[in-house]
Amino acid sequence: SVMFLIALSAVFSYGIILERIPEVISGAMLGLTDNLYSVMTLIVALILIAGFFIDATVLIIMLTPIFLPLIRQLGGDPVHFGVVFVLAATIGNFTPPVGAAMYAVCSILKVPIGEYTRESIPLFAAVSLVALLLVFTPGLVLWVPNMLFGY
């Protein structure tokens, strides 16, 4: 079923590009603010919320064509955005109600989902704060690519 969702999201992504939806969303977000970090914070919040309901792989395939052109238009670094985007989408894999990794962990450890959710709230809060920290510190994100590849 995951492969089916990935295939559908690829078709969806093609359709949204064809219909110029990224330009419409970019215009709406730029109507709110033209600050790169404010836009990235809004995107991270949206991805975190969407991650509650949609698998990370599907989110990446569906939303990258929408948000990457906006980040480039604002002068943001695509690698910085990609790392923050993937981190935010991955957080969704560990959150109810859809979190595939959450179900795997609960199944392996034989832990009820309610208990997992209660115990993991501090972790979700901490990791979400790290995602926001990474939004505002591109040097921290880009340090490894700079050291390894001279990016």
N, C-alpha and C positions, 0 to 999 in steps of 0.2 A: 504494500500500500504506500510505502514511502517513495518508492520509485515512481509510482503513478502520480503522487503529489508533485514530485520533482518535474516530471514531464508536463503536467498541467501548469506548473509555475513558469516553466520555460515558454510555453505558449502564451501565458498571461503576460510575461515580460515583453515578448515580441509585440503583442497587441498594444500594450501601454506605450511602447516606443513608437509604434506606427501611428497611434492616435495623439501623439505629442503630449501625453499626460505629464511627463517630467517637467516640461516647460510650464504647465499650468500650476503644478505643485511648487515649483521653484518660485514662480511669481507670487504665489500666496505666502510662502515662507519669507520671501524678500519683502513682502508687504508688512510683515510683522517686525522684521529686523534685518539689517544687512551686515551684522556682526557675525563673523565666522564661528566664534565660540558659542554664541547664543544659538545659532542654527544647529551646530553639532549637538548642543545640549538638548534641544528639542528633538532632534533625530534619535539620540540615545534614549530619551524618555519614550518616544514612540516605539522604538525597537524593543525596549524592555516590556512595555505593555503588550505589544503584538506577540512577543515571545511566550507570553502566558498561553496563547491559543494556537500558535503556528510553529512548526518545527524550524530549527535554525537554518537548515539547508534551504528550505523553501523560502524563508525570509530573505536570505542572502540573494537567491536567484530573483526573487520578486522585487526587492527594494533597491538593490544596487543600481539598476539603470535609472531609477528615479532620483536617488540622492547623490550619486557620484558627480553628475554634471553640475549640480548645485554647489557642491563643495569646491569643485574646480573653478567655477565661476567666481566664487568668493576668495579664491587664492589659496585654498587649503591643499595640503599634501595628500595625495591618494593613498599612500602607504599608511600614514597616520590615521586617516579616516577608516581604512580597511581594518586595521588592528582594533580600533575602538568599536567598529561595527560588528566584527566577529565576536569580540568579547561580550558585547551587549546581547547579541543573538544567542550566544552560548549560555548565558545566564538563564535564558528562557528554557533551555533544555532541562534545567534542574528545578523548574517551578511548576506547580499544579496549574491548571488541570491537564495540560497536554504533555508536559515534560517527559520525553522518552527516556532520558537518562535517569530521571527520578524513578520511573517505574522499574527500570533495570536494577537500580540500587536497592529499592524496597524489596524487589523479588529475591535478589541474591542474599540480602541480609535478613530477609523475613521480618521486615519492619512495616507496621501499618503506615499508610500514606499520611494520615493525620499526625502521627508522632514525628515522622520525617519532616513534615511541614513546620510543625512547632519548633523543632530543634534547629532547623536550618534558617529560620528568619534572621538571626544575627549574621550568619554567613552571607545571605543574600544582601543584607544592608551593607556589609563591609565590601563585598565585591562590586555592588552598584556604586559605592563611593569611589572605589578604585577606578571604575569606568569613567566616572565624572572627572576624577583627577587626571586621567590620561587625556581627556578632551582638552584640558587646559595646559598640558605640558607635552607638546609635540616632541620636544627634545628628548624626553624620557622614552617615548615610543620609538623614535628614529635613531636612538643611540646605537643599537645593535646593527641595523642596516648600514649606518654610516661607518661603523668599525669594520664590518665584514666586507662590504661591497663598495665603500666610498660613495654611498648614495647621496 
